[in-house]
Amino acid sequence: MGTLKKKQPPGCPKPVYYHREVFREKINPEDRSKGKGRGSGPSRVRTKDTYLGTADMILTAVKEKPQPTVVRQKQFGLVCAALRICEKLKIAAAIDAVVPKRNQGHSVGTYIVVGILNKLAAPCSRAGISDWLAKTVLPDRMGLDPELFSSANFWDQFEKICPEEPLKARQQQVDEGKLAEAELFAEDAVFRIEEKIWEQVVDHYDVPLDVILYDTTNFYTYFDVTTASWLCRPGRNKAYRHHLRQVGLALATTVDGGLPLLHTLVRGNRHDAKLFPESLSLLAERLIKLGRGTEEITVVFDKGNNSQENINKAQAMDGVDFHLVGTLVPSHHRDLVGRSLARYETTLADGRPAHREERSIYGLPAAVVVVYNEQTARRQEHRLHKRLTALKHKVKETFHNKKEKGDSKAVIEQALNKLVRASDVGHLVKVTVGGRRYTTLSCRLDRTKVRRRLRTFGKQLIFTDRTELGTEEIVALYGSRPGVEEAFRQIKDAHTIAWQPAYCFTDSKLRVYALICVLALLVLKIMVREAHAHNLVMSWNTLKAELADLDEVIIVYPELRSVRLITERSTIQQRLYDLFELKDYAPP
């Protein structure tokens, strides 16, 4: 207990004050562990005085509070919430179990986890992660040295997961026909890491694995034309960067929450249909290893994977009984798309008319559902007329330009035919040049072909071998496919995971980089899933903004006295703070 003590030292014009603390102290140091009760040993009274100054000095100190000399702010909420999920899934432990670390420095799993957190919080190149780490609370919470997270150290850890030279040797064996392309990555650690992490996912979350969404996409790269790469090939890129080499990604996600279950990298020019059976084989292997008793799997895919060979291989897959839900090309089934809407016997819950038939598709007894969407049909018709109008305008413009130059009829017709063939609607147009001096141009629509095209608009043909399902269930199953498309959008989004640019320039590094992006997607999806489970229904962008607004503020006062605080929290932020148990990462 403390008291104020007034003193008047000799020669001092004013009295001064001390803070006096009175306490007892054991005479024998060995008795200090016995407490203060009877028989604990003799003690004596001691005092400790702290000089406070004169009354004026005390008043000044009370009125003029010390001002901080330094105020620092560090990222806290988002990185710690994502770190909580990484720890819950034991991502670092799973990686370290597969790829042991050296006796010095941070483990491989720690590097990958830091890469995941960076992707979710502030995507940058490996060279920028060190500077980003210093602006977060992660070095304190994870015991990290930011200077160790250089790009060179990252490449060393990537090499441990997928070594460069063995991968090149296997790629050569694929080219020579000695090894199937599906076995290209069989010896690296990525599949085993993913399996161990998914063991934790199914242990912590009730994720149904009976319906899987499957799709492929591609990413353009900045590989120079002189840089050797087996994976990056020229192709038709979905971002229309056709002049850049691209790499393909095949992804299988759960229908519930869109959690990425399986991924693999493929050559940028490989056709989706040829990849499909290999992906199903890897998926079957993954599901069998997870061992959750799922024997019948329904795979939802798009029509780019349709082929008789793929259907046969899916039906003959060992270990797992695969069922398929996909779509058909309308122009390949004119009898179905040509059926009058008056003969559609079903109206779906959303008001769309539907027609169902049982027929053989690729040799399988299947249910085919034709769904008509009037709004889609109107949009498609509008786009068709817009493209036809633009084509006619180009044809007329080219005709007049060639005519003014004095070109012959053969040259004009050749230029016009080339223009028509290059257009995706050119087969609907008939162009002829007539007149004695080829002065007339006829650009007419082929009405028969246009009517045939219009009949397909707004109609989607969904098929499945699960004929026992109702029409509404079949449509709902295929309607879940946008879940995997959303995953691709989030991976490509510059403000979410930002795959591009990859900042990787070898195939093995690109393989591990893809693992980081997919695991970041998994953490993102689980964060959103947990928020929804606690009645916090919000998009990832909203969740990210709310968490990113929580920072740790460090206030340093004179004499190096510091205070650490978390910024003020709204009601929503407090609920997220409690949900992700951020108090465990907050300063004491």
Secondary structure, DSSP 8 states (H G I E B T S, - for coil): -EEEEEE--TT-SS-EEEEEEEEEEESSGGGGGG-SSTTS--EEEEEEEEEEEEHHHHHHHHHS----SEEEEEE-HHHHHHHHHHHHTTHHHHHHHHS---SSS--HHHHHHHHHHHHHHS---HHHHHHHHHTBSHHHHHT--GGG--HHHHHHHHHHHS-HHHHHHHHHHHHTTSS-GGGTTTTSSHHHHHHHHHHHHHHHS----SEEEEEEEEEE----TTS--SS-B----TTS-TTS-EEEEEEEEETTTT-EEEEEEEETT--HHHHHHHHHHHHHHHHHHHTSS--EEEEE--GGG--HHHHHHHHT-SSSEEEEEEEE-GGG-HHHHTS-GGG--EE-TTS-EEEEEEEEETTEEEEEEEEE-HHHHHHHHHHHHHHHHHHHHHHHHHHHHHHHHT--HHHHHHHHHHHHHHSTTGGGEEEEEESTTS-EEEEEE-HHHHHHHHTTTTEEEEEES-TTS-HHHHHHHHHTTHHHHHHHHHHH-TTTT--SS----SHHHHHHHHHHHHHHHHHHHHHHHHHHHTT----HHHHHHHHHT-EEEEEE-GGG-EEEEE----HHHHHHHHHTTGGGTS--
